[in-house]
Amino acid sequence: MDIYSPKQIADMLQVSTTTLRRYEEQRLLPAVPRTKSKHRYYTAIHLQAFVTIRALLKGYDIPVAYEAMRMINNANLEEARWLLNEQQFHIQTEKQRVEELLTLIQSADFTKYNNIKVKEHMSIGEVAEIAGVKTSAIRHWELEGLVHSERNPENGYRMFTIPELRKILVISSLRKTVYYIDNMNQLLHDLDTQDFITNTPSFQLALENLDNQLALQFVGIAEVVKYVSFFKA
């Protein structure tokens, strides 16, 4: 049986032994044995567990990667597979959203989005529903100066125009796939001036990032398959 010390595993994965200990504390590993002198040591299954965790973290959000590992360790293999599959579905949905939005902002006829009628002036609740985001997110973007609202003269409530809705749709899509690009203000300015040629590379970058994330997810799944094989041996 192959036996590894924490330092050996840490050196292999180029992480700290503290990171390994954190994974153990998060219950991401099978039970870790100890020597007679109470020192930890790892076996082949632990090594594969660590490799799997590191691979999953590159393609999946931390909570998802952690929960999938816990499910596997508790012999809930089907639940883990469905959890990871759900995340791939989310990526596909996000890609479709970015592609649709790229077509949308280039369209002069912007009267509907997701089968919801777009009005000249909309409340913050209405634009939040159309964009599929929380009103708190829109308020945050407004504080950052990315979007602007008008005030309803009758009640003082925020009102958003169609151009501002376009911006909200762009921010809500690209913030996840381009990691809140540094030139967001410039991109939104280009929207105002209808400089769609300048905008296109940002959307292409978003799509490339989604492709890369999907590839990383498949790498993670390949390591999951190897890890699961230990439980079937």
Phi, psi and chi 1 to 4 in degrees:
 res  aa     phi    psi   chi1   chi2   chi3   chi4
   1 MET       -  129.6  178.6  176.1   67.1      -
   2 ASP   -72.3  135.4  -66.6  -30.6      -      -
   3 ILE  -127.7  136.8  -66.2  176.8      -      -
   4 TYR  -129.1  143.6  -52.5   92.1      -      -
   5 SER   -85.4  160.5   68.8      -      -      -
   6 PRO   -54.9  -39.1  -29.4   37.0      -      -
   7 LYS   -65.9  -38.6 -173.7  177.2 -174.7  -51.6
   8 GLN   -62.2  -44.7  -73.9  175.4  -45.3      -
   9 ILE   -65.0  -43.5  -62.3  -72.0      -      -
  10 ALA   -59.9  -41.7      -      -      -      -
  11 ASP   -66.7  -39.5  -70.1  -16.4      -      -
  12 MET   -60.8  -43.2  -71.8 -179.3 -165.0      -
  13 LEU   -92.8   -5.3  -59.6  179.7      -      -
  14 GLN    58.2   47.5  -63.5 -175.4  -31.6      -
  15 VAL  -130.2  175.1  -61.8      -      -      -
  16 SER   -88.6  158.2   67.1      -      -      -
  17 THR   -65.8  -25.5   54.1      -      -      -
  18 THR   -63.2  -39.0  -58.7      -      -      -
  19 THR   -63.0  -42.4  -62.9      -      -      -
  20 LEU   -61.5  -43.2  -58.0 -176.8      -      -
  21 ARG   -63.4  -37.1 -177.7   73.4   64.1   84.1
  22 ARG   -64.3  -41.8 -175.9  172.2   70.0 -111.0
  23 TYR   -60.5  -39.4  -66.8  157.2      -      -
  24 GLU   -65.8  -43.2 -175.8  179.1  -17.2      -
  25 GLU   -63.7  -29.5  -68.3  170.7  -10.3      -
  26 GLN   -82.7    4.9  -69.9  -69.2  -32.1      -
  27 ARG    62.6   41.3  -61.8  177.6  -71.4  108.0
  28 LEU   -96.3   -0.7  -51.7 -176.2      -      -
  29 LEU  -122.9  159.2  -53.2  173.3      -      -
  30 PRO   -64.8  167.8  -16.7   29.2      -      -
  31 ALA   -54.0  133.6      -      -      -      -
  32 VAL   -95.2  120.6  176.6      -      -      -
  33 PRO   -75.6  167.0   27.0  -33.1      -      -
  34 ARG  -133.2  155.4  -65.7  175.6 -178.5  -95.7
  35 THR   -77.9  175.7   64.1      -      -      -
  36 LYS   -60.9  -27.7  -69.0 -178.5  179.1  179.3
  37 SER   -90.0   14.6   55.9      -      -      -
  38 LYS    72.2   18.7  -55.1  -59.1 -178.0 -176.4
  39 HIS   -88.7  140.3  -68.6  118.1      -      -
  40 ARG   -67.4  147.8  -75.6  176.7  174.6   78.3
  41 TYR  -147.1  153.9   68.1   89.6      -      -
  42 TYR  -115.9  154.3  -60.5  119.0      -      -
  43 THR  -116.0 -173.0   63.8      -      -      -
  44 ALA   -59.8  -38.1      -      -      -      -
  45 ILE   -66.9  -34.7 -170.3  173.1      -      -
  46 HIS   -69.1  -40.6  -61.6  100.3      -      -
  47 LEU   -59.0  -45.9  173.8   57.5      -      -
  48 GLN   -65.6  -34.8 -176.3   57.7   44.4      -
  49 ALA   -61.1  -45.3      -      -      -      -
  50 PHE   -63.8  -43.8  -75.2  126.6      -      -
  51 VAL   -60.9  -41.6  170.4      -      -      -
  52 THR   -65.1  -44.5  -57.0      -      -      -
  53 ILE   -58.6  -48.9  -66.4  165.6      -      -
  54 ARG   -61.8  -38.1  -60.2  -61.5  -65.4  175.6
  55 ALA   -68.9  -42.7      -      -      -      -
  56 LEU   -63.8  -37.8  -73.5  175.4      -      -
  57 LEU   -66.7  -19.1  -72.1  173.3      -      -
  58 LYS   -79.3  -25.6  -68.5  179.0 -179.7  179.0
  59 GLY  -114.0  -14.6      -      -      -      -
  60 TYR  -126.6  157.9  -66.9   88.6      -      -
  61 ASP   -64.9  151.1  -67.1  -22.2      -      -
  62 ILE   -54.0  -49.3  -68.3  175.0      -      -
  63 PRO   -58.6  -37.4  -22.4   34.2      -      -
  64 VAL   -68.5  -46.1  173.8      -      -      -
  65 ALA   -60.9  -44.0      -      -      -      -
  66 TYR   -64.6  -45.1  -79.4   18.2      -      -
  67 GLU   -66.2  -37.9 -174.7   59.4   25.5      -
  68 ALA   -62.3  -42.1      -      -      -      -
  69 MET   -64.9  -40.9  -70.4  -59.7  -65.3      -
  70 ARG   -63.7  -40.9  -66.6 -170.9 -171.3  106.3
  71 MET   -61.0  -44.2  -72.5  175.5  172.9      -
  72 ILE   -63.1  -45.1  -65.5  170.1      -      -
  73 ASN   -64.8  -23.7  -67.5  -29.1      -      -
  74 ASN   -95.4   12.9  -69.5  -34.6      -      -
  75 ALA    67.1   20.9      -      -      -      -
  76 ASN   -95.8   65.6  -63.4  -37.1      -      -
  77 LEU   -67.9  -41.2  -56.4 -176.5      -      -
  78 GLU   -64.3  -41.0  -68.4  -58.2  -35.7      -
  79 GLU   -61.7  -40.0  -70.8   85.9  -14.8      -
  80 ALA   -64.0  -42.3      -      -      -      -
  81 ARG   -62.4  -43.8  -67.9 -171.4 -175.2  104.5
  82 TRP   -67.6  -35.7  -78.1  110.9      -      -
  83 LEU   -62.6  -46.3  175.9   62.7      -      -
  84 LEU   -67.3  -37.5  -62.7  174.6      -      -
  85 ASN   -63.7  -37.1 -179.4   75.3      -      -
  86 GLU   -61.2  -38.8 -179.3 -177.2   16.4      -
  87 GLN   -66.4  -34.7  -63.9  -57.3  -56.7      -
  88 GLN   -67.3  -35.3  -69.7 -175.1  -48.9      -
  89 PHE   -63.2  -39.8  170.3   74.7      -      -
  90 HIS   -62.1  -38.3  -71.5  -29.4      -      -
  91 ILE   -64.7  -42.5  -81.2 -167.0      -      -
  92 GLN   -61.7  -42.5 -179.1  179.8    6.2      -
  93 THR   -62.6  -42.1  -58.8      -      -      -
  94 GLU   -65.3  -38.7 -166.2   64.0   31.2      -
  95 LYS   -64.0  -43.1 -177.2  176.7 -177.5 -179.6
  96 GLN   -62.0  -37.9  -69.1  172.8  -18.4      -
  97 ARG   -63.8  -45.1  175.4 -177.0  170.1   88.0
  98 VAL   -64.7  -42.4  172.8      -      -      -
  99 GLU   -64.1  -42.7  -70.3  172.1  -22.9      -
 100 GLU   -65.5  -39.1  -70.1  170.3   -0.6      -
 101 LEU   -68.1  -37.7 -173.8   54.6      -      -
 102 LEU   -60.2  -42.7  177.1   57.4      -      -
 103 THR   -65.8  -38.5  -58.6      -      -      -
 104 LEU   -65.0  -47.0  178.1   67.1      -      -
 105 ILE   -69.4  -18.3   65.7  168.9      -      -
 106 GLN   -88.5   -2.7  -64.3  173.1  -23.1      -
 107 SER   -94.2  134.1  171.8      -      -      -
 108 ALA   -78.1  -21.9      -      -      -      -
 109 ASP   -97.7   93.1 -178.2   19.7      -      -
 110 PHE  -117.1   79.6 -174.5   33.1      -      -
 111 THR  -112.2  -17.1   56.8      -      -      -
 112 LYS  -142.5  150.0  -79.8 -172.6  177.4 -178.3
 113 TYR  -146.7  126.0 -175.9   73.3      -      -
 114 ASN    53.7   39.6  -76.7  -14.8      -      -
 115 ASN    63.6   17.2  -65.3  -40.5      -      -
 116 ILE  -106.5  129.1  -58.0  175.9      -      -
 117 LYS   -68.2  133.9 -175.9  174.2  176.9   56.5
 118 VAL   -96.7  129.1  174.0      -      -      -
 119 LYS  -106.7  165.7  -60.1 -176.0  -65.4 -174.2
 120 GLU   -63.1  -38.0  -71.8  -64.7  -32.2      -
 121 HIS  -132.4  131.3  -69.6   86.0      -      -
 122 MET  -133.4  148.9  -65.2  157.4  -77.9      -
 123 SER   -73.5  166.7   69.1      -      -      -
 124 ILE   -63.5  -33.3 -170.9  170.3      -      -
 125 GLY   -66.7  -37.7      -      -      -      -
 126 GLU   -68.9  -44.6  -71.4  172.8  -35.5      -
 127 VAL   -69.4  -32.1  -66.1      -      -      -
 128 ALA   -64.2  -41.1      -      -      -      -
 129 GLU   -65.7  -42.8 -179.9 -176.2    3.1      -
 130 ILE   -64.5  -43.4  -67.1  170.8      -      -
 131 ALA   -82.3  -15.1      -      -      -      -
 132 GLY    72.1   35.8      -      -      -      -
 133 VAL  -128.6  170.9  -61.6      -      -      -
 134 LYS   -83.7  150.9  -65.1 -179.1  179.4  179.1
 135 THR   -62.6  -30.8   55.5      -      -      -
 136 SER   -63.6  -34.1   58.3      -      -      -
 137 ALA   -66.2  -41.6      -      -      -      -
 138 ILE   -64.7  -41.5  -63.6  175.0      -      -
 139 ARG   -61.2  -39.8  -67.9 -169.6 -178.2   95.1
 140 HIS   -63.7  -44.5  175.2   68.8      -      -
 141 TRP   -65.3  -33.5  -61.9  -27.7      -      -
 142 GLU   -68.0  -39.9 -172.7  172.9    8.7      -
 143 LEU   -62.8  -33.0  -75.4  173.4      -      -
 144 GLU   -79.6   -5.0  -70.4 -171.0  -17.3      -
 145 GLY    81.9   13.6      -      -      -      -
 146 LEU   -81.0  -32.8  -62.3  175.1      -      -
 147 VAL  -131.1  162.0  -62.6      -      -      -
 148 HIS  -136.2  145.0  -56.0  -80.9      -      -
 149 SER  -121.0  160.9   65.3      -      -      -
 150 GLU  -106.0  168.0  -57.3  172.2    0.7      -
 151 ARG  -109.6  132.6  -67.3  -72.0  175.1  172.6
 152 ASN   -67.0  119.7 -172.8  -40.7      -      -
 153 PRO   -62.9  -20.5   21.8  -32.0      -      -
 154 GLU   -82.7  -38.2  -63.4  179.9    0.0      -
 155 ASN  -129.2   -4.2   52.7   32.4      -      -
 156 GLY    79.5    4.3      -      -      -      -
 157 TYR   -74.5  155.0  -68.6  162.2      -      -
 158 ARG   -64.9  140.3  -73.9  179.4  174.4   84.6
 159 MET  -131.9  135.3  -59.5  -63.5  -67.9      -
 160 PHE  -116.2  139.0  -67.8   86.9      -      -
 161 THR   -88.4  172.3   61.0      -      -      -
 162 ILE   -60.9  -44.7  -68.9  177.0      -      -
 163 PRO   -57.9  -36.7  -27.5   36.8      -      -
 164 GLU   -71.1  -33.6  -64.6  -54.8  -51.3      -
 165 LEU   -63.0  -40.7  171.7   60.5      -      -
 166 ARG   -56.0  -45.5  -74.7 -177.6 -164.6  -99.7
 167 LYS   -61.4  -43.9  -67.4  179.6 -175.5  178.2
 168 ILE   -62.0  -39.9  -69.4  169.0      -      -
 169 LEU   -64.5  -40.5  -71.5  168.2      -      -
 170 VAL   -65.5  -47.5  167.9      -      -      -
 171 ILE   -61.0  -45.0  -62.7  168.5      -      -
 172 SER   -64.3  -27.7   65.5      -      -      -
 173 SER   -86.6  -47.6  -73.3      -      -      -
 174 LEU   -79.8  -20.3  -62.6 -170.7      -      -
 175 ARG   -64.4  -27.4   68.8 -167.9  170.5  101.4
 176 LYS   -87.1  -33.0  -64.1  178.7 -178.6  177.9
 177 THR  -100.8  -18.6   50.2      -      -      -
 178 VAL  -119.0   11.9 -149.1      -      -      -
 179 TYR    54.5   49.3  -52.4  109.9      -      -
 180 TYR    54.4   67.1 -140.7   76.7      -      -
 181 ILE   -49.7  143.3   52.4  179.6      -      -
 182 ASP   -62.3  -30.2  -65.4  -26.3      -      -
 183 ASN   -97.6   31.7   63.7  -24.3      -      -
 184 MET   -57.3  -41.3 -179.0   66.6   80.3      -
 185 ASN   -60.5  -40.5  -88.1  -49.8      -      -
 186 GLN   -66.9  -40.4 -178.5   59.7   49.0      -
 187 LEU   -62.1  -42.6 -172.3  149.5      -      -
 188 LEU   -68.9  -34.0  -63.6  176.3      -      -
 189 HIS   -62.3  -40.7  171.1   74.2      -      -
 190 ASP   -63.5  -31.8  -65.7  -22.1      -      -
 191 LEU   -63.2  -42.4  -92.5 -177.7      -      -
 192 ASP   -61.6  -38.0  -81.3  -22.6      -      -
 193 THR   -90.8    3.7   59.3      -      -      -
 194 GLN    59.0   35.6  -63.9 -172.0  -12.8      -
 195 ASP   -87.5   74.5 -173.2   -2.4      -      -
 196 PHE   -71.9  -23.1  -59.2  129.9      -      -
 197 ILE   -65.3  -39.2  -65.4  177.1      -      -
 198 THR   -67.8  -35.7  -57.3      -      -      -
 199 ASN   -69.9  -32.6  -85.1  -32.2      -      -
 200 THR   -54.2  -44.4  -59.6      -      -      -
 201 PRO   -58.7  -32.7  -26.1   36.1      -      -
 202 SER   -65.1  -39.6  -64.6      -      -      -
 203 PHE   -71.1  -37.3  -75.8   89.6      -      -
 204 GLN   -63.8  -38.3  -66.4  -57.3  -34.4      -
 205 LEU   -63.9  -39.7  176.8   58.7      -      -
 206 ALA   -60.2  -44.1      -      -      -      -
 207 LEU   -67.1  -37.8  -66.5  172.3      -      -
 208 GLU   -64.5  -40.3  -72.3  174.4   12.2      -
 209 ASN   -64.0  -37.7  -76.8  -17.5      -      -
 210 LEU   -66.5  -40.7  -74.7  169.1      -      -
 211 ASP   -60.6  -43.5  -71.6  -19.4      -      -
 212 ASN   -65.5  -40.2  -68.6  -23.5      -      -
 213 GLN   -65.4  -39.0 -174.3  178.4   -1.6      -
 214 LEU   -62.1  -42.0 -179.0   62.1      -      -
 215 ALA   -61.8  -40.8      -      -      -      -
 216 LEU   -66.7  -33.6  -70.8  171.8      -      -
 217 GLN   -65.3  -38.9  -73.6 -170.7  -10.9      -
 218 PHE   -67.0  -34.9  -86.2  104.5      -      -
 219 VAL   -62.3  -43.3  171.1      -      -      -
 220 GLY   -61.4  -41.7      -      -      -      -
 221 ILE   -64.3  -37.3  -70.8  172.7      -      -
 222 ALA   -61.3  -38.9      -      -      -      -
 223 GLU   -71.7  -32.8  -63.8  -59.4  -20.9      -
 224 VAL   -61.4  -43.1  166.4      -      -      -
 225 VAL   -59.2  -42.8  171.3      -      -      -
 226 LYS   -63.5  -42.0  -64.5  176.7 -173.5  177.0
 227 TYR   -65.5  -44.0 -176.7   47.3      -      -
 228 VAL   -61.0  -32.0  168.0      -      -      -
 229 SER   -60.9  -25.9   68.0      -      -      -
 230 PHE   -66.5  -32.4  -78.7   88.9      -      -
 231 PHE   -78.5  -18.6  -66.2   84.6      -      -
 232 LYS   -96.8   -9.2  -66.3 -178.8  177.8  179.5
 233 ALA   -69.9      -      -      -      -      -
